[in-house]
Amino acid sequence: RARRSLERRVRNAKIGTFKPVADFDWQWPRSIEREAIDDALSLKFVDDGSNLVFYGSNGVGKTMLLKNIAHLAVLQGYTVRCVTASEMLAELAAQETTSSLSRRVARYVQPLLLCIDEVITGFRMGLGGAQQHYGVTPDRTTFGKALAGGMALAAVAGRRDILDLLRVNRVVNAGT
C-alpha cells in the first residue's frame, strides 16, 4: 500500500529526470549559499507554509535543486507538482469555460508543494515567446540570456518612436 502511494505521488509530481544533489559541484557557482540550500533541502519551508525562490544565471543548478527538493518532498509523503511557468499558463489559458478552468487550477493548488520552473523565460512557448502565444504586441520588449543560450547578450526591440527615446537618453532602460 505504501509503495503504491509513493508511486502515485512520484507519477503525479511530474519531476522528470534530474541529477542527485549529492553529485552537485559546490565549487560552481562560486557564490552559492550552501547553508540556504541545506535549509531548503530540510523542507522546513514547506511545513512553515513559506515560499522558496531560486534566482540566478542559466546553468547554475536551479532546476536541479528544485527537482531534488521535489523528490525529497515526495519521499517524505508530501504531494508535489512540478511544471514550467509556460506549461502552466498555456494549460490554464486553453480552458474554455470557468468550470474547466477551476478544475485545472485545482491541479496546481491541491499539492502541498508546487514547483514552478522557468518563470522568466517566455521563449519556451515558441519562437515568438509568450508575446506571440498570447497575441500581445508590446511597445518595447527586452530579450536577455534566452536570446544567446545563457550567454551575456541582450536585445531591445519595439516601436521606433519608443526606441528613439532610449537612444537620446530621455528614458532609462536598465536591467540585469
Secondary structure as GFF3:
##gff-version 3
##sequence-region A 1 176
A	DSSP	alpha_helix	2	13	.	.	.	ID=ss1
A	DSSP	three_ten_helix	21	23	.	.	.	ID=ss2
A	DSSP	alpha_helix	34	41	.	.	.	ID=ss3
A	DSSP	alpha_helix	44	48	.	.	.	ID=ss4
A	DSSP	alpha_helix	62	75	.	.	.	ID=ss5
A	DSSP	beta_strand	80	84	.	.	.	ID=ss6
A	DSSP	alpha_helix	85	93	.	.	.	ID=ss7
A	DSSP	alpha_helix	98	109	.	.	.	ID=ss8
A	DSSP	beta_strand	113	117	.	.	.	ID=ss9
A	DSSP	three_ten_helix	123	125	.	.	.	ID=ss10
A	DSSP	alpha_helix	129	134	.	.	.	ID=ss11
A	DSSP	beta_strand	140	143	.	.	.	ID=ss12
A	DSSP	three_ten_helix	145	148	.	.	.	ID=ss13
A	DSSP	beta_strand	155	158	.	.	.	ID=ss14
A	DSSP	alpha_helix	160	167	.	.	.	ID=ss15
###
